[in-house]
Amino acid sequence: MSKPKSKPNQSTPASGKIESTIAAPATGFQVRYPAFILAAVVLLIYFPSFSLGFTELDDTIFVKEFARFNEDLHNVIVAFTRGLFDAARDPYYRPLFSDAMILNYHMSGIEPGGYHAVNILLHLTSVLLLFRLLPALGVRPLHSFLLALLFAVHPVLVQAVSWIPGRNDTMLAIFVFSFLLQSAKYADTGKLANLLLSGLFLALAFFTKETAVFAAPAAFCLLVLYKDVQWKSKNMLPQYVVWVLCFLLWFAARSAATIQSSGIGSGAAFSDMLHRLPVILQYLGKIVLPINQSVFPIQEDTVTYYGLAALALLIAVALAGKPSWSDNGKRIIAGVLVFLLFLAPALLVPARLNQQVFEHRLYLPIVGILLILPQTIAFRSAITDKTLTLVVAGVCVVFAILNIRHQSNFSDPRTFWAQAVETSPHSAYANMMLAARLDKSEGRESEALFRKAYALNPDEKYLNFYMGELLQKKDSVLASEPYLLKEKQISNYTLCDFYLARVAMEKKDIPGAIRYLQTFLKRDPYNSMANNNLLLLYMEMHQPEQARAHTAEMRRLGMDVPAGVAQQLGL
């Protein structure tokens, strides 16, 4: 007798369809309306996020600073030809994320509430898709519901939902879950529609975030090891072709876009990866024991002993279930591989691009750990389905409390960066950002934080600008010049030229001040103070033609021209 190509669970609908009732035949225990429960739980748990503001970590860039870009719907197409933050000087290529922000802008403008509402709906969608995906992989319906419930409330995923740019990961999950679902269906049915849909969703995942590169390898692990499909069966070979074509399409589009190389694959990136290997344990600890969360975690300030405890616990519950390779051993290996594959980008990203170990990056990797649970004694013991459901519900209550508490850390910039400094005290960036957000009455504390940040990393992006600005506020204008010039080399931050113009004025270098203001206004043409200062400098240097031309430009931009200057120019 030939070996079957797959081992579908007899209680699992082949289509992965959401059932209105989940029943356990052996006990008669039922969970009615599971999809409705999942939706209600997500909306209830994340209700506080509807009223959150901005954190001023990238969110204000995409919403406020990109407002002019977002106004033009044509940029939905343009996004496929440029980098994410900058059109040409940016290694991130995420056009569908940009499109989501453009469309959200046309619904909500620059008010944060509309963006948070969309983020919550995206999370709700991914929860329901995961609930559909798990049965298609062979997980029992009741277990699928419980795992989706854990995913819905897990506190480590708060950053992906409550932080506006975190939607990059929820969008990616929606496309990856849809891709995996259609791939599993095609492995079962061989229907062309499922194959084409799997390719469509994989392509959408690629254009959402680079992590999609690992979606096809994860699909292979799940289909071959978890679902027990023969790797060279007739329903697998066409999928390989689709996977390669999707990658080539994305790679060609990314190569044609005006972006920089990411640096992945360089010697420095390999060295960074070796340095980041302990992050695997840190992330595992946050999944199993989510009690050390941070809005801005760095490797140095994240402990590993929670991860070691989590690893020991997972090994214990897996071995206690007496796994066999033919029964559940392959599925455990598949879950581990899925976790590691989707976590790989966090290890591969060069340190010069990003040194944080953000928790939103766990949105997909956590699924690998969830897939392991049904193969452990925790789910395979002799306890009844009702008891298991009550136990998981109890865990979810604890997770929900931690979740809601962590959401409050995303309420406003000061709260956000205060928590960042508390949990990541060795982060120069966190100390700098908190210092910049303290009010005037806390000037001494702000200066202390700036100086602490400078001691931690004098090359931190924007820090030299803040040090220069701090000195100018203390009337040490000439002393600010080295910091501002250094910041121009590091980031070429726009405001450096504005403050360097004041340095030039202090040095009686009027032509130099004019050059700095001209450079500044090329990048920020609507700054009224800079425009007025430049106009006055033209007058002081007895350059009436330049003054008239600049007056005309100010009026074109809708700015008022000082009446005395206009009178002197005969305008």
Summary of the structure (lengths in Angstrom):
residues: 571
radius of gyration: 27.5
end to end distance: 97.7
largest distance: 101.2
contacts: 1879
relative contact order: 0.08
helix: 70%
strand: 2%
